[in-house]
Amino acid sequence: MTVVSPWTVGGYVDSRLADHTSALRFLERWTGVQEPNISSWRRQVAGDLTSAFDFKHAGKPPTLQQPDSVPAPIKRWQPNPPADQTIPEQEAGRKDSRRTPYATSVSARFDDGEIEVSISNRGTVAAPYAVYPFAAAETESKPQHLTIEPGGTKRVSVPVGETWDVVVQGPDRFWYEARGSQSGSAAGVDVTPLIDRHKLRITVGNDAERTAKVQLISRAYEGGKRSVKVRAGSEAEVPWPLDHGWFDVEVTCEDDPTFIRRVTGRIDHPSKPLTA
């Protein structure tokens, strides 16, 4: 959707979750007339498009020049498609974006044939999440969908086989993936992104029987590489830099090639303008 208004000048991106009822809710705000056919759940998780506006700073209208004379008529343009067509590519670079109300923390622990997934909504609005049990042919697990209130936490159990690949997807491109195997030496290792005061900390907990040697690497944005040893029964906390609010971290274990944790998302960073 493209919003054209004196209060949206600047080409900002708004990543607040919206659906087909958001335009109706915008009209509600404008007219004061409430639409009775919008469910409470949609009102809970979807915005009303006002997050795309900055009503405190209106854009200045452009200075108009005197128009030239009307040009002579031309033949209608009849473009010819290329013989070898390609999919259009997204415009390069970044755009400044409006602030988002989302902040998510996830942990995934293996316990007795199941992955225990804990999702905490540290944002300011209710948020929907989906848990996908990939590589679940042995257990016939199905995706699970849940909505979490601000400040709330919900836990779900995902039955898994010898190997697993469980993904948690949330708003504003949040992604958490846990891959591993029951026989792997890092089956008791857990990786949790913690968001506190606009900062990101990666906590690595080790419930396995021996020391885990893990490596954290930035798959995109800032961060580089870091290696951490976590003794059995303890945890290590690694502060992680943000790139205009963005992060994409992959964690692997030296002694267990099946172990992978990856978390991607964005959080507000007041000292830098957000980009999308």
N, C-alpha and C positions, 0 to 999 in steps of 0.2 A: 504494500500500500504506500502511496505517496501522498503526504499531507502538505498542502499549499496554504500558507497563512502568514500574516505579518509576524506571528509569534513562533514560527518554525523556520525562519530564515537562517541559513548557515549550513544546511545539508546534514543535520544531526540524525543519527540512527537511534531509534527507540526499540529496545529489546524486551519491553514489558509484554508478557503473554497477552494475546488478543485473539478473539474468535469472531464468528459472524454476529454475535450479539453485542460486540463492543461498539459498533456504530450506533445501534439503538440506544445503548446506555449513554453515549455522547449526546444524542438528541434528548434523552431524559434530563441531563444536566442543563442543556440549553433551554428547553421548553418548560421544564418542571412537570411534565406529564410522564407518569411511570408506565412502563410496559409490563403487563401482568404475566406474560408468557415466558419470562426468562427465569430459569431455575436458580435456586439459592446457590447451588454448586458452581454454576457459571459465574455468578456474581462474586463468588468467593475467590476463584482462581484467575479469572480474566479481567483485564483492565477496561477502562472506558475511553481510551485514546487520549485522555488529557495529559498523560505522562509524556506525550510527544511535544507538548507546548511549553513555552517559557513566557508566561503572561506578565512577567515583571520587566521584560526587555523586548520590546517590539522592534522588528527590523526596520531600517530606514528605507523608504521607497527610492528607487533609482532616479537619477536626473534624466529627464526626457529631452531628447534633441528634436529639432524641427525635422519632420519627415521629408524625404525626397519626393520627387514627382512619381506618379504611378508608372511602373515599368510597362513596357509593351507586353502583350500576352504571349505566352510560349506554349509549345505543344505539351500535352500531358506526358508526365514522366512514366515510362514503361520499363522498369528494371528487369534485367535478365538474371535469374539465379545462377550461381556458379555451378560448374559441372561436378566438382567435388565439394560437397557441403560439410561444414564442421559446426560443432556446438559452440555457441558464443561463450567467451570467457568473461569471468567477473572482472570488473574494473580494478586495476592494481592500486595499491596504497591503502591508507586507512582514513576513516572518517571519525570525527568527534561524535560522541554518543551521549544520550541522556543517562542519568544514573538509574540503576536498577535496584529493586528491593529484594534481590535474591542473595542468599548465602547458604551453602549446604556443606555438611560434613557427613562422611560415610565411612563405615568400617565393615569388613567382611571377614569373619572367622570360620574356620573349618572345625566342626565338632560332630563326631560320631555319624558320618555319612551325610551331613548337611552343611550348607553354608549359612551361617547366621548373619544376615545383613541388617545393620542398624543405620537408619537415615535420620539426621537431625536437621531441621529447618531453622537456621539462625538468621533468616531474613525477617522482613517486616510485614509480609503478606503470606497468605496460604499458597502453597505450591504443590503441583501434581508431579508425581514421580512414577516411573515404570521400571520394573526389575525383570530383565530378560535372562533366562537360563539357557544360554547357548551351550552346545556340546552336551545336551541333556537327553539324548536318545535312549540311554539306558534307564532313565527314571521317568520319562514322559512328563517332565516338569513343564508348566505353562507360565507365560508371563503374568506378572502380578502388577496391579495398578493401585496406587494409594495417594491420598491427599493429606498433607501435614500442615497443621496450623502453625503460625509464627511461634517460635520457641519450643515447638513440640518435637518429639522423637517417636518413630515407629520402627518395629523390628519384624522382619519376615524371615521364614526359613525356606531354603531352596534345596530339595533333595538332589544329590549329585552322585555320579558314578565314580569310577577310578580317576577320571580327569574332569575338570570343570572349567567353565568360562562364563562368569556371571557379570552382567553389566547393569549399572544403575544410570538411568538417564533422567535429567531434570531440566528446568527452564534455563534460558540464556546459555544454551550449549554446554550445560554441565554434563560430565561423563566420568563414571568411575567403573573400572574394569578389574576383575580379579580372576586370574588364571592360575591353575596349579594342579597337583595330583595328590591323592591320598598317600602314596608311597614316597613322595618327595620329602627331602630333609627340611624344607621350609613350610610344611603344611601348617605349622603353628605360628607362623609369622603373619602379622596384620599391619596394614598401612592405613593411617587415618589422616586426612587433611583437616586441620583445625583452623577455623577463621576466628580471629580475636582482634577487635579494634582495627579493622581494615588491614590486618596482616595475615599471612599464611604461614602455618607451621605444619610440617610433615612429621607425624609421630609413627615410629616403627616399634611395634611391640613383639616380643619373642616368647611364645609359650612352648617352643620346641625344647628338646632335651640337650641341645648344644648351641654354641655361639653361631649366630648368623652373620655372614658378611654380605651386606647389601650395597648396591650402587644406585644412586639417584641421578638421573640424567634428564635434562630439559629437552623434550622432543620439539619444542618450538618456544619462541620468546626467550627471556633471560633465564639464567640459572646455571648453565654449564653442567659439570659433573661433580658428584661428591660420593665418597666411600665411607661407610659407617659399619662398625662392628657392634652387634647387640648381643650381650650375653644372655644365656638361658634365664628366663624368669624376669627379665628386665625390659626396659624400653629406652629408645633414644629419640630426641626431638631435634629436628633440623629446620631452622628458619629458612624460608624460601622467598626469593625476590619476586616481585610482580612487574610485569611489563605493561604499564598503563592499565593495571588491574587484571591482566591475563596471566594464566599459568598453564603449563602442560608438562607434567612430571611422570616419568616412568621409573619404576623401582624393580630391580632384578636381584636375584640372589646368586652368589658365586658358586655355591655348592648344589644348587637345584635349578637346572635349566628350564624346568616346567613352570617356575614361579615368575609371575609378572603381575604387577599392579600399576595401573595408569589412571591418573586423575587430571581432568581438563576442565577449565571453567574461568570465571571472572568474578572479581569482587571489587567493590568501590575502593578507590585509593585517593583520598582527598588531596594529597600533595601533587598529583599529576592528573591532567585531564584524561578521561576515559576515551578509548577509541574502539572502533568495531571493525 
